[in-house]
Amino acid sequence: MGWADDVLDLGRAIAGDRVSMSEEFGQRTLTVPVGWWRPVVTMLRDQGGCQFFDWLSAVDGAGAPSPYPDEPELAGGFRVVCHLAALSPGVGRTAVRHLLVQTHLPRTQPALDSIVGLYAGAAWHERETHEMFGIDFRGGVELETLLLPDAFEGHPLRKEFVLASRVAKPWPGAKEPGESEHDVAADSSPGRRRMRPPGVPDAEQWGPREPGSAAPDPLAHATAGPASGPARPRRARRASPPPETLPEASTDSSPEDPA
């Protein structure tokens, strides 16, 4: 049995057979019922070795089926996911084991227990998740406004949230593929001047010309070779004289005979 099997057994010992383990792209995910969220996370910290908290967020599951057939209210709800890590000392280096823990919430009045008492770093993430998705966390820090202005209404990461920028001003062209009800081609709106992105030259002044066209080809200078004209005179190279050689020193070191 490996570490993932041990974690699954610990979770089922607390919350029963509704705890499940899955793996996708090498990432293990432990799914727990919402009522056992905090007890299972406590077990993972104290007995599973998950001493490190990384992040917590949510996913809007609008249109998704319920994970449990006997709880239809979870269909189209939210998934709250947190990422934990455990260190496993090994020979020569320390291995890091990653685990995602998730639970499902209904769409109407979603709420679950806070884990700030287990991981203090979860406070910021719970505030952000409450602000973006409207999910309440019981027993944690006060869920004050974190990123949005105080007068902001709604939860921007919910799928039913309407983008205000597309309501306040006309959108230039199609909003999404298939949304546009009119043709945005140049011939359908002759009074509208087509805009080019910065740095993009006009197609009438730049680009290759068709064969036989009377218009000058702006790319001709790149393909015609060197410019025509009088040849530049080449400088004659003169051979430099060899360096003067110094006379070799005498190797005879015997003293001169006296006269």
N, C-alpha and C positions, 0 to 999 in steps of 0.2 A: 504494500500500500504506500502511496506517495502522499505528499503534503496536501494536495487537493482532495484526496479521499478522506484524509483526517479532518480537514475543514468541513467537508460535507457531512461526515458523521457527527461532528460536534453540533452543526446547525440543526440536523434532524433530531438530535437528542434534546434540543430545546424547543423547536417549533414543529416537529413532526415531518411527515412525508411531503409536505408542500414545499419544503426547501429543496431546491434542485441546483445542479451544477452544469454549466454548458461551457464550451470552448470554441471560439472562432478566431481564426488568424493568430493562434497562439496565445490568446487572451482568455483567461478563465473568468466566468461570471457566476456569482452565487445569487440566486433569486430567493427572496424570503417574503412571507406575508407581511402586510403593513403593520399588523398588531405585534409582530415579533422583531420589528426593525431594530430598536435600540438594544434588546437583549442579545440578539445575534451579533450586532456590532461590538457589544461589550465582550462577548465570548471570543470574537476574533482578536481583539486587543489583548485580552488577559491570557487566553489559552492557545490561540492560533498564531501568536507572534507578530501580529500586524500592529506594530508600534508606530508606524508612520502614516499620517493622513496626507493625501495629495490634493484632491479636489472633490467637490460635490456639485451636481447640477441636475437638470431635469430634461425630459424629452416629451414633447407633445405628441401623444399617440392617437390623434383624431383619426377615426376610421379603422383603427386596429381592433381585432377581436379581444375578448377577455381571456387572460391566461388561465382562468379557472372556470369551467363550465357552470358551476353552481353560484358564481358571482357575476351575473351579467352587467351589474352596475360599473364594473371595471372596464367595459368595452369603450374604446375611444377616450380613455383617461390619460393619466400621466405616469411616467416612470421616473422615479428619483434614483440617481446613480451616484455612488461615491467610489473613489479609487483609493485603496489601501495598499501598503507595501510591508513586507516582512524581510528581515535580513537573515540569511542562512550562512553562518560561518563555514567555510570550506577549506580545503587544502590549498594554500597559496593565495587565495582571494576569497572575498565575501560575495555570495550570490544574492541577488535581490529577487524576491518573489512578488509578483503583482497580482492583485485580486480586485475585480469590480463587484460591488454589492449593490443590488437593485431591488426595488419594491414597486408595486403598482398602486395607484391612487385613483379614486373615482373623479370624474370631471366636475361634479358638483361638490363644492366645499372640500377641496383636497387639503388634508392635514396629516401630519405624522409627528412622532416624538423627535425632539432635537438631540443631536449627539455632541453638542458643544461641551457638555460635561465630560465627555470622553476624549475629544480632540478640540482643544481651544481654537485651533486654526479653522474650524468649520464655521465659525460665527460669520465671517465675511461671506462665505459661499451660501449659507442659509439665507442671509439678507438679500443677496443678489437673486437667488432662486425665487424667493418670495416676491421680489420686485418685478422680475421678468415673467413669471408664470402664475403668480397669485397663489402659491402654495404656502400654507401656514406651518410653522414649526413650534410645537408645544414644549414649554419648559426650558427654552433657551434664552438668548439675548433678545432685547426689544428689536423688532423688525422695522427699524427706521429706514427712511429713504437713503439709498446709497449712491445710485448713479443718475437717476432721473430727477428733473426739477420737482419741487413740491406740488405744483399745480397740475402735474401730468396725470392723466386718467387712462386706465387700462394697463394691460400687461403685454409688452411688445413682442415677446417670443411665443405667444399663443398664436395658433394658426388662424384663428378668426379675427385677429387684430388687423385693422385696415391701415395701410400706409398713408399717413396724412399728406405726404408730399404729392401723392397722385390724386388727391382730392382737392387740395388748395390751389393747384395750378395745372394748366393743360400739359399733358405729357407729350413730348416731341416724337410722334410716331407710335408704333405699337408698344403697349406696355409689356405684354408677354406674347409668345408665338400663338397666333390664332385669335388674339383679342381685338386687333384693329378691324374697324368696320369700313375703312376707306383705303384706297391705294395711296401709298406715300411716295410714289415715283414722281420724278420732276415734272413729267408732262401732265400730271393730274393737278398740280398746283403751280401754274406758271407764275403767279405773283410772289411765290416764296423763293428766296434766294438760297441756293444750296450752300451750306457751310462746310468748309474743309477743316480737319483737325490741324492744329498748329504744326508747322514743319512739313506739311504735305504739299507739294507743288501742284499747280494747275495742270490737268491732263492735256490742255490745249497748248501748253508751253513746254511740256516736258514729256519724254518718253519716245520710243522708236516710232518712225513713220512707216506707212505701208509702201511697198515697192512702187516706184513711179510717181510718188507724191511730190508736188512742187514745193511743199513746205520744207524748210531746212530741218535736218535731223539734228537735234541737240546732242545726240550721242555720237555723232560722226567723229568728233575729236578723240573719242575713246577707242575707235576702231580703225581710223585711217592711218595710223602709224605716225612717224615724226612729221612735224610741220614742214611744208615745202619752202624753199628759199635758198639763198647762197650758202654753200657749205662753209662751215666754220673752219678757218685754217688751223691746221694742227701744228703744235709746237715741235720743232726738231729737237731730238734728244742728243746731247753731246756726251761722249764718253769722258768721264772724269779721269785725270791722270792717276796712276797708282800712288799711294802715299810713299814719301821718301823713307828710305830705309836707313837706319842708323848703323854706323860701322860696328862690326862685332868687336867686342872687347877681347883682348888677348888672353888666352888661357894659360900662357907661360908665366908662372909665378916665381921662377927661379931668380935670385938676385944677380945683378950685373957683376961681371968680374972687374976687379979694380985694375986700372991701367998700370 
